[in-house]
Amino acid sequence: MVKRLLASLAILIGVIALFGAVPASAAQYDTTYSHYLQQPAPAVPAFALPGGSFSLHVKEGVSVESVQAVSVLHGPYNLEITGTSGNIVTVKVPENVVPDEYFLLIKTNKGTLVLPNGLRVYKQWPKVLRVAWVSDTHVTSSAKIGFVCGPYFQRDVYQLEKMCSNPIPLHSVVATDSAYTYWAMKGVDLIINTGDDVDSSNDLVGYNIIYNIMEKTAADGQTHISIKGNHDDPPTIYKQIIANPMFYVTIGKFLIIGLDTGGDRGWPTMDEITWMEGVLKNHPGYTPIILYHHPYFFAPRWNYLGGVITGLDPSNDNDWKELENYVGNYWKGNLTVARRFLEDVVKYNIPLTMSGHIHHDMYWRYVDKEGHVHYFLTLTSTGAPDKETNPASNPKHSPTWYGTNFLLVGGNGSVEMPLTPVDIQGNKVKSDFISVPVPQEFMVFRHNTDFGTAVKFINELNHSVSGPITFTIPAGAKIDPKHTNITYTVLGERQIGNNDYLMVNATVPTGVSQIVITKGADTEKPVLQIAYLQPSHPKPGKTSMIYFTAQDNLGIRDLYAQVLDKNGNPIKYGKVDKFPAEVGSGKPGNTFYTVELPPLDQGTYTIKLVAVDFYGNKAVVTKEVSIKNPTSTPSPTTTSSSSGKSVCGPAALIALAILPLLIRKRK
């Protein structure tokens, strides 16, 4: 008994160590930009042409000694420091730099900063800006999961299991990484994220996760910009790890301005508006794009469709009274700011503003009195299930999904969404969906261990997806072609900072596929351990949850539960007989899972958990449960197969210890 207790405590200590350990080698480079810079930042890069220059806005007391630019495929290049004025250091890009997305290695008197997404070098300035758009990624170290299957999305797995045979739990981390990966493979000029990078502004692990996704995206060769949302407020950690809440950048003659609409406030302050006006005045002839989180125009209640507003002048009192009807409740909190902002949209001929927050697509086209067109576009959530479902839970509600979008912004102010043409009838938009179903129908599940990197792709689009994709790998790992079924060509491999990257040009086919990068063949089976069933005595006709741990030296590709009747036959609920496992947290290396079991009639059943790794090694663990009516005395028993283990007795301490990690966070 004592030995078993000590063993259980040892496992618990290992769990704590897993989430609390800091690599000793991490001190070699610093990746916290705010120790050194105001801008550029991990979410706000600098832009330049070969032979051109850009600026580093350094913190007080920081002196820059040298700057290098390096990507997975190119460099390193030594950049020349050509001048310093106050806190601004001017850096020149060599003529021979190959256009790419670069990490900056900035050596200072206080240490060396590794800055992913530090510099984008274009061959020539784009005349049409190709923008991929994500929003409300809500990355979390907790659990934030919805269930998807093709175009369908539900928060309740049993609503979805009536519609399809393969419901997929989609965590906000996987959804966010999938969206960034897809658009990096497709190749665009810029990815823009319109806020709520994380689900909770005090979630340090969550910010490290989104930082790692941004870092991987930069290694893919893809540039990105992000603004702050209300879930990033107060921006204490946001400013340390991601970027400053207010900024502007220029890409040729495109001017991108990021505003901060606060937390509960919902609109920018008048000081921000004044600052924005100064930036606009100093950039005449530029095409402005304004980013902010809370949407400006917003139809009330469940009508998210948007529409067209024509000929009304915000500087005219009578017209403004009519325009007030279209201003959303967020910006209505300060109508003076709202009016001034729309006057600026007209005055500076701002063709496009982009927002998020409402977790729904919304399209507004405002045509001013001079006939200039201004688009106020809002995107659904890319990573959070806190939205109306598809199909909608109420016939009067507007359905939605996990989505992203693609925009073409012309230097003349034209705005197109070529993948999602908007169908307008009169002044009404006829479709709820202006986004495309990515990551809804394109998912990337990454597993990284000291032994290797394994990635599972689920592509439910009607076409294959091709382009560059980069993996963080352990030193010495190689692609195993026998256990890889995507088409690929190795493009390059490089260590940047403390990470080893491998870039391939890949074609991800439709269906389920994988790539495996390891130090050797994987001969080990996954390890499964059941923690407990909740409730411990399930009642007839009620769902129940089974909590368990699952781990593998490389990664688990498939993880699910089956419920077997007394004859050993799988029980179906709707179209499903394999009930999907949900991750217990978004933390890297998560080993805790749950499965929501269907309502069952009275009787004796066997719960069968199955884990299969990327080499086909399988582990199975079973638990026998008797379901009786409340007047009976339930007597569940536990058994285990030869390929798995179950947990009881002192090991219940583990279950109690990890319970907070397993509670699914839902609004």
C-alpha positions in Angstrom: 0.0 0.0 0.0 2.8 2.4 0.9 4.7 1.6 -2.3 1.6 2.3 -4.4 1.1 5.6 -2.6 4.7 6.7 -3.1 4.4 5.7 -6.8 1.3 7.8 -7.2 2.9 10.8 -5.5 5.9 10.4 -7.8 3.7 10.6 -10.8 2.0 13.7 -9.4 5.4 15.3 -8.8 6.3 14.5 -12.4 3.1 16.2 -13.6 4.0 19.3 -11.7 7.5 19.2 -13.1 6.2 18.9 -16.6 4.4 22.2 -16.4 6.8 24.0 -14.2 10.3 23.1 -15.6 12.3 25.7 -17.4 15.1 24.6 -19.8 18.5 25.5 -18.6 19.7 26.5 -22.1 16.9 29.1 -22.5 19.2 31.8 -21.1 21.4 31.7 -24.2 19.0 34.0 -26.0 16.2 36.2 -24.8 12.9 36.0 -26.7 11.1 38.7 -24.7 11.1 41.7 -27.1 9.9 44.2 -24.5 13.2 43.9 -22.6 14.7 45.7 -25.6 12.2 47.2 -28.0 9.0 49.1 -28.4 8.8 48.1 -32.1 9.2 45.9 -34.0 7.5 43.2 -32.0 6.5 39.5 -32.5 3.1 40.7 -33.8 4.2 44.0 -35.4 7.2 43.5 -37.8 9.3 46.0 -39.8 9.1 46.1 -43.6 11.8 46.9 -46.1 13.1 46.4 -49.6 16.7 45.1 -50.4 19.0 48.1 -49.9 16.3 49.9 -47.9 16.2 50.8 -44.2 13.9 50.3 -41.2 13.9 51.5 -37.6 14.3 49.9 -34.2 12.5 51.7 -31.4 14.6 50.7 -28.4 13.9 50.9 -24.7 15.7 53.4 -22.5 19.1 52.2 -21.5 19.4 49.7 -24.4 22.2 50.2 -27.0 22.3 48.1 -30.1 25.7 46.6 -31.0 24.8 44.5 -34.0 21.8 43.2 -36.0 21.5 40.0 -38.1 18.6 38.8 -40.2 18.1 35.0 -40.7 15.4 32.7 -42.0 15.2 29.0 -42.3 16.3 29.3 -46.0 18.4 32.5 -46.1 21.1 34.3 -44.3 22.3 35.1 -41.8 22.9 38.7 -43.1 24.7 41.3 -41.1 22.7 44.5 -41.2 24.4 47.9 -41.0 23.5 50.3 -38.3 23.5 53.7 -40.1 22.4 56.0 -37.3 20.9 56.6 -33.9 18.6 59.4 -32.9 17.2 59.3 -29.3 15.6 55.8 -29.0 15.4 55.2 -32.8 18.1 53.1 -34.4 18.2 53.1 -38.2 19.2 49.8 -39.8 20.1 49.2 -43.5 19.2 46.0 -45.3 21.9 44.8 -47.7 21.3 44.9 -51.4 21.8 41.1 -51.7 19.1 40.1 -49.2 16.7 37.5 -50.6 13.1 38.6 -50.1 11.7 36.6 -47.2 10.3 36.7 -43.7 13.2 37.1 -41.2 14.1 36.6 -37.6 16.2 39.4 -36.2 19.1 38.6 -33.9 19.7 41.9 -32.1 22.8 42.0 -29.9 22.7 44.7 -27.2 24.4 45.8 -24.1 21.8 43.9 -22.1 21.8 40.6 -24.1 20.8 39.1 -27.5 17.2 39.2 -28.5 15.8 36.7 -31.0 12.8 38.3 -32.6 10.7 36.2 -34.9 8.6 38.1 -37.4 11.1 40.9 -37.0 11.5 41.9 -40.6 9.7 41.3 -43.9 11.7 42.0 -47.0 9.7 42.4 -50.2 11.3 42.3 -53.7 9.1 45.2 -54.5 6.2 46.9 -52.7 2.9 45.1 -53.4 0.4 47.1 -55.4 -2.4 44.8 -54.2 -2.1 43.6 -50.6 -3.1 39.9 -50.2 -4.4 39.6 -46.6 -5.3 36.5 -44.7 -7.5 37.3 -41.8 -7.9 35.5 -38.5 -9.6 36.8 -35.3 -10.6 35.9 -31.8 -8.2 32.9 -31.5 -8.8 32.7 -27.7 -5.7 30.5 -27.2 -5.8 29.1 -23.6 -3.8 26.8 -21.4 -7.2 25.5 -20.2 -9.7 23.6 -22.3 -11.7 25.5 -24.9 -13.3 23.0 -27.3 -16.0 22.8 -29.9 -16.9 19.9 -32.1 -16.8 20.1 -35.9 -17.7 17.9 -38.8 -17.6 19.4 -42.3 -19.6 22.6 -42.2 -21.3 21.7 -38.9 -20.2 23.1 -35.5 -21.7 22.4 -32.1 -20.6 22.9 -28.5 -22.5 19.8 -27.5 -21.0 16.7 -29.0 -24.3 14.8 -28.9 -26.0 17.5 -31.0 -23.3 16.9 -33.6 -23.2 13.1 -33.4 -26.8 13.1 -34.7 -25.4 14.7 -37.9 -22.1 13.0 -38.7 -20.1 9.9 -37.9 -16.8 11.6 -37.1 -17.1 14.5 -34.7 -13.7 16.2 -34.1 -12.9 18.1 -30.9 -11.3 21.3 -31.9 -9.3 23.1 -29.2 -8.5 26.8 -29.6 -4.8 26.0 -29.8 -5.2 23.5 -32.6 -7.7 25.8 -34.4 -5.3 28.8 -34.2 -2.3 26.8 -35.3 -4.3 25.2 -38.2 -5.4 28.6 -39.5 -1.9 30.1 -39.4 -0.5 27.0 -41.0 -3.0 27.0 -43.8 -2.5 30.6 -44.8 1.3 30.2 -44.6 1.1 27.3 -47.0 -1.2 29.2 -49.4 1.2 32.2 -49.4 -0.1 35.7 -48.7 1.5 39.1 -48.1 0.2 39.3 -44.6 -1.8 37.6 -41.9 -3.9 39.9 -39.7 -5.4 38.9 -36.4 -8.0 41.3 -35.1 -7.7 40.6 -31.4 -8.4 38.3 -28.4 -5.2 36.4 -29.0 -5.7 34.6 -25.8 -8.8 33.8 -23.7 -7.6 35.3 -20.5 -5.2 38.2 -20.1 -3.4 36.7 -17.1 -2.8 33.4 -18.8 1.0 33.5 -19.2 1.1 29.9 -20.6 -1.5 30.9 -23.2 0.5 33.8 -24.3 3.6 31.6 -24.7 1.5 29.3 -26.8 0.3 32.0 -29.2 3.9 33.3 -29.3 5.1 29.9 -30.3 2.5 29.8 -33.1 3.6 33.2 -34.3 7.2 32.0 -34.1 6.4 28.9 -36.2 4.5 31.1 -38.7 7.6 33.3 -39.1 9.7 30.2 -39.6 7.2 29.3 -42.3 8.2 32.5 -44.1 4.9 34.2 -43.3 4.4 37.7 -42.0 1.7 38.5 -39.5 0.2 41.5 -37.5 -2.0 41.2 -34.4 -4.0 43.7 -32.4 -5.2 43.6 -28.8 -8.8 42.4 -27.9 -10.8 42.8 -24.8 -9.7 39.4 -23.5 -6.1 40.7 -23.8 -7.0 43.5 -21.3 -5.4 44.6 -19.1 -2.5 44.2 -21.5 0.2 43.6 -18.9 1.4 40.3 -20.4 0.3 41.2 -23.9 2.7 44.1 -24.0 5.5 42.0 -22.6 5.2 39.1 -25.1 3.2 40.2 -28.1 3.2 43.9 -29.0 2.1 47.4 -28.0 -1.7 47.8 -28.2 -1.3 50.9 -30.5 0.9 51.0 -33.6 1.2 51.7 -37.2 3.3 50.3 -40.0 3.7 51.1 -43.7 4.0 48.5 -46.5 4.9 50.6 -49.5 1.9 52.9 -49.9 -0.3 50.9 -47.5 -0.7 52.3 -44.0 -1.9 49.9 -41.3 -3.0 51.4 -38.0 -3.9 49.3 -34.9 -6.2 50.9 -32.3 -7.1 49.7 -28.8 -10.8 49.6 -28.0 -10.1 48.5 -24.4 -11.6 45.8 -22.3 -15.2 46.6 -21.2 -14.9 50.1 -22.8 -15.5 49.0 -26.4 -14.2 52.1 -28.3 -10.9 53.9 -28.7 -10.3 56.9 -26.6 -10.2 60.4 -28.0 -6.5 60.5 -27.4 -6.2 57.5 -29.7 -8.3 59.2 -32.4 -6.1 62.3 -32.2 -3.0 60.1 -32.5 -4.5 58.3 -35.5 -5.3 61.6 -37.1 -1.7 62.6 -36.7 -0.5 59.4 -38.4 -3.0 59.9 -41.3 -1.9 63.5 -41.8 1.8 62.5 -41.9 1.1 59.9 -44.6 -0.8 61.6 -47.4 -1.3 59.5 -50.5 -1.3 56.2 -48.5 -4.1 53.6 -48.5 -5.1 53.3 -44.8 -6.4 50.1 -43.2 -7.6 50.5 -39.6 -7.7 47.5 -37.2 -9.7 47.5 -34.0 -11.5 44.8 -32.0 -15.0 45.9 -31.2 -17.1 46.4 -34.5 -18.2 49.9 -35.4 -21.4 49.1 -37.2 -23.5 46.4 -35.6 -27.1 45.4 -36.2 -29.0 44.6 -33.0 -29.6 41.3 -31.4 -29.2 38.2 -33.6 -29.2 39.9 -37.0 -25.5 39.8 -37.8 -25.9 40.2 -41.6 -24.9 43.9 -41.9 -25.9 45.8 -45.0 -25.3 49.0 -47.1 -25.4 52.6 -45.9 -25.5 55.2 -48.6 -25.1 59.0 -48.9 -25.2 59.9 -45.2 -22.6 62.5 -44.0 -21.4 62.2 -40.3 -20.6 65.9 -40.3 -24.2 66.7 -40.9 -26.3 66.7 -37.7 -29.4 65.2 -39.3 -27.5 62.5 -41.2 -25.5 61.7 -38.0 -28.8 61.1 -36.1 -29.7 58.5 -38.7 -26.2 57.0 -38.7 -26.4 56.6 -34.9 -29.0 53.8 -35.5 -26.3 51.7 -37.2 -23.5 52.3 -34.7 -23.0 49.3 -32.5 -23.6 49.4 -28.7 -19.9 49.3 -28.1 -19.0 52.5 -29.9 -22.3 54.1 -28.7 -20.7 54.2 -25.3 -19.0 57.4 -26.6 -20.9 58.9 -29.5 -18.4 61.9 -29.7 -15.6 59.4 -30.5 -17.8 57.4 -32.8 -18.8 60.5 -34.8 -15.2 61.8 -35.0 -14.0 58.4 -36.2 -16.5 58.2 -39.0 -15.7 61.7 -40.0 -12.1 60.7 -40.3 -13.0 57.6 -42.4 -14.6 60.1 -44.9 -11.9 62.8 -44.6 -9.0 60.5 -45.1 -10.8 58.1 -47.5 -10.2 55.0 -45.4 -11.4 52.1 -47.6 -11.2 49.3 -45.0 -11.6 48.8 -41.3 -11.4 45.3 -39.7 -12.8 44.0 -36.4 -13.8 40.9 -34.5 -15.2 40.4 -31.0 -18.8 39.2 -31.8 -17.6 35.8 -33.1 -19.7 36.1 -36.2 -19.1 37.3 -39.8 -20.6 40.7 -40.5 -20.4 42.8 -43.7 -21.1 46.6 -43.9 -20.5 48.8 -46.9 -20.7 52.5 -46.3 -20.9 54.8 -49.3 -20.2 58.5 -48.4 -21.8 61.5 -50.0 -18.9 61.7 -52.5 -19.5 58.1 -53.6 -16.4 56.7 -52.0 -16.8 53.2 -50.6 -15.7 52.2 -47.1 -15.9 48.6 -45.9 -16.5 47.8 -42.2 -15.9 44.1 -42.0 -16.1 41.8 -39.0 -14.8 38.2 -38.8 -16.1 35.2 -36.9 -13.9 33.6 -34.2 -11.1 31.5 -35.6 -10.5 29.6 -32.3 -13.3 29.8 -29.8 -16.6 27.8 -29.5 -18.3 30.7 -27.7 -20.6 31.5 -30.5 -23.9 30.4 -32.1 -23.7 26.9 -33.6 -24.3 25.6 -37.1 -27.1 24.6 -37.3 -28.2 27.4 -35.0 -29.6 26.5 -31.6 -32.6 28.7 -32.3 -34.2 29.1 -35.8 -34.2 32.9 -35.2 -30.4 33.0 -34.6 -27.7 33.4 -37.2 -25.4 30.3 -37.4 -21.6 30.5 -37.6 -18.5 28.4 -37.5 -14.7 28.5 -37.1 -13.5 30.7 -39.9 -10.9 32.9 -41.5 -11.0 35.1 -44.7 -8.9 36.3 -47.6 -8.9 39.9 -48.8 -7.4 41.7 -51.8 -6.8 45.4 -51.0 -5.8 47.6 -53.9 -3.7 50.7 -53.7 -6.7 52.5 -55.2 -8.8 51.5 -52.1 -10.6 48.6 -53.8 -11.5 45.7 -51.4 -12.4 42.2 -52.7 -13.1 38.9 -51.0 -12.6 36.5 -53.9 -13.3 33.3 -52.0 -16.5 34.5 -50.5 -18.6 36.8 -52.8 -21.2 38.6 -50.8 -24.8 38.3 -52.0 -26.7 41.6 -51.3 -30.4 42.1 -51.9 -31.3 45.7 -51.6 -29.5 46.9 -48.4 -29.4 43.4 -46.8 -26.7 40.8 -46.9 -28.2 37.4 -47.6 -25.5 35.1 -46.1 -24.2 34.7 -42.5 -20.9 33.4 -43.9 -18.4 35.8 -45.4 -15.5 33.6 -44.0 -14.1 30.4 -45.3 -14.2 27.1 -43.3 -10.5 27.2 -42.2 -9.8 25.8 -39.6 -13.2 24.2 -39.6 -12.3 21.9 -42.4 -8.5 22.0 -42.3 -6.9 20.9 -39.0 -3.3 20.3 -38.0 -2.5 18.3 -34.8 1.1 18.7 -33.8 3.0 16.5 -31.4 6.6 17.5 -30.3 8.7 15.4 -28.0 12.4 14.9 -27.4 12.1 11.8 -29.6 10.6 13.5 -32.6 7.8 15.5 -34.2 4.6 14.0 -35.6 1.8 15.8 -37.3 -1.7 14.7 -38.2 -3.6 16.5 -40.9 -7.4 16.4 -41.4 -8.3 18.0 -44.7 -12.1 18.1 -45.3 -11.8 20.7 -48.1 -12.6 19.5 -51.6 -9.0 20.0 -52.7 -5.4 19.3 -51.5 -3.4 22.1 -49.9 0.1 22.7 -51.0 2.9 25.0 -49.8 5.7 25.5 -47.3 5.4 24.2 -43.8 8.0 24.3 -41.0 8.4 22.0 -38.1 10.2 22.5 -34.8 12.2 19.3 -34.4 14.7 17.7 -32.0 18.3 17.9 -33.2 19.1 14.9 -35.4 15.5 13.9 -36.2 14.7 12.9 -39.8 11.6 12.3 -41.8 10.5 8.7 -41.8 9.1 8.2 -45.3 7.5 4.8 -44.4 5.2 6.5 -41.9 4.6 9.7 -43.8 1.8 9.8 -46.4 1.9 13.4 -47.6 4.0 14.4 -50.6 6.9 16.6 -49.6 10.3 18.0 -50.6 12.8 19.1 -48.0 13.6 22.8 -48.6 15.9 23.6 -45.7 16.9 23.1 -42.1 18.4 25.6 -39.6 18.9 26.3 -36.0 17.6 29.8 -35.0 18.1 30.8 -31.4 17.4 27.7 -29.4 15.1 26.0 -31.9 15.8 23.6 -34.8 13.5 24.1 -37.8 12.9 21.8 -40.8 11.0 23.3 -43.7 9.3 21.2 -46.4 7.2 22.0 -49.4 4.2 19.7 -48.8 1.0 18.7 -50.4 -1.7 17.7 -47.9 -4.3 15.5 -49.6 -8.0 15.4 -48.7 -8.8 13.0 -45.8 -6.5 12.1 -42.9 -2.7 12.1 -43.4 0.5 12.5 -41.4 4.2 13.3 -41.4 6.6 11.7 -38.9 10.1 13.2 -38.1 12.0 11.1 -35.5 15.4 10.0 -34.3 14.4 6.3 -34.9 11.6 3.8 -35.3 8.9 4.0 -32.6 8.3 0.6 -31.1 6.6 1.7 -27.8 2.9 1.5 -27.2 1.0 4.4 -25.7 0.3 4.3 -22.0 -3.3 4.7 -20.8 -4.5 5.1 -17.2 -8.1 5.6 -16.2 -8.5 8.1 -13.4 -12.2 8.0 -12.6 -15.8 8.1 -13.9 -18.0 11.0 -13.1 -20.6 10.4 -11.8 -19.0 7.2 -10.3 -22.4 5.5 -10.6 -24.0 6.6 -13.9 -27.8 6.8 -14.0 -29.9 5.4 -16.8 -30.5 7.9 -19.6 -27.8 10.3 -18.4 -24.4 11.1 -19.9 -21.2 10.6 -17.9 -17.5 11.6 -18.2 -14.5 9.4 -18.1 -11.2 11.0 -17.1 -7.9 9.4 -18.0 -4.3 10.0 -18.9 -2.7 9.1 -22.2 0.9 9.5 -23.3 3.4 8.4 -25.9 7.0 8.9 -26.6 6.2 10.5 -30.0 2.5 11.3 -30.0 -1.0 9.8 -30.1 -2.7 10.0 -33.5 -6.1 8.5 -32.6 -7.7 8.5 -29.1 -11.3 7.5 -28.5 -13.7 5.4 -26.4 -16.2 2.8 -27.3 -19.1 1.5 -25.2 -19.6 -2.3 -25.6 -22.8 -4.1 -24.6 -22.7 -7.4 -22.7 -22.1 -9.3 -26.0 -19.0 -7.1 -26.8 -20.8 -5.1 -29.6 -20.1 -1.4 -29.9 -23.1 0.8 -29.0 -24.0 3.6 -31.4 -25.3 7.0 -30.5 -26.7 8.6 -33.6 -24.1 7.8 -36.3 -21.2 7.4 -33.9 -19.7 4.4 -32.2 -16.2 5.9 -31.5 -16.6 8.7 -29.0 -13.8 11.3 -29.4 -11.4 12.2 -26.5 -11.1 15.9 -25.5 -7.8 17.3 -24.3 -7.8 18.4 -20.7 -5.7 21.5 -21.4 -4.0 23.5 -24.2 -0.6 23.2 -22.6 2.2 21.6 -24.6 2.7 18.0 -23.6 -0.9 17.6 -22.3 -1.5 14.0 -21.1 -5.0 14.5 -19.5 -8.2 13.7 -21.5 -11.9 13.2 -21.1 -14.6 11.5 -23.1 -18.3 12.3 -22.7 -20.1 9.0 -22.8 -23.6 8.7 -24.2 -26.7 8.1 -22.2 -27.2 4.4 -21.6 -30.0 2.2 -20.5 -29.8 -0.1 -17.4 -27.4 -2.9 -17.8 -23.7 -3.9 -17.7 -21.3 -2.3 -20.2 -17.6 -2.2 -20.9 -15.9 1.1 -21.6 -13.0 0.6 -23.9 -10.4 3.3 -24.4 -8.1 3.0 -27.4 -4.9 4.9 -28.2 -3.0 4.5 -31.5 0.3 6.2 -32.1 1.8 7.3 -35.5 3.5 3.9 -36.0 0.2 2.0 -35.4 1.2 0.9 -31.9 -2.1 0.4 -30.0 -3.0 0.5 -26.3 -6.3 -0.5 -24.9 -7.8 -0.2 -21.4 -11.2 -1.2 -20.3 -13.6 -0.5 -17.4 -16.7 -2.5 -16.7 -19.7 -0.5 -15.4 -23.1 -1.6 -14.2 -25.8 1.0 -14.7 -28.9 0.6 -12.5 -31.8 2.8 -11.5 -31.3 5.0 -8.4 -33.1 2.6 -6.1 -30.5 -0.1 -6.8 -27.0 -0.3 -5.3 -24.5 0.2 -8.2 -21.4 -1.9 -8.0 -19.0 -0.8 -10.8 -15.9 -2.9 -11.2 -12.7 -2.2 -13.1 -10.7 -4.4 -15.3 -7.7 -3.9 -17.5 -6.4 -5.4 -20.7 -2.9 -6.7 -21.3 -2.1 -3.6 -23.3 -3.3 -0.9 -20.8 -3.7 -0.1 -17.2 -6.5 1.3 -15.0 -6.1 3.3 -11.8 -7.8 2.8 -8.4 -7.0 3.2 -4.7 -4.3 5.7 -3.8 -3.9 6.8 -7.4 -7.2 8.6 -6.9 -5.0 11.3 -5.4 -3.8 12.0 -8.9 -7.4 12.4 -10.2 -8.2 14.8 -7.4 -5.0 16.8 -8.1 -5.7 17.1 -11.8 -9.4 17.8 -11.5 -9.0 21.6 -12.0 -7.1 20.9 -15.2 -9.9 18.8 -16.6 -12.8 21.1 -16.0 -13.8 22.3 -19.4 -13.8 26.1 -19.7 -17.0 27.3 -21.4 -19.0 30.5 -21.3 
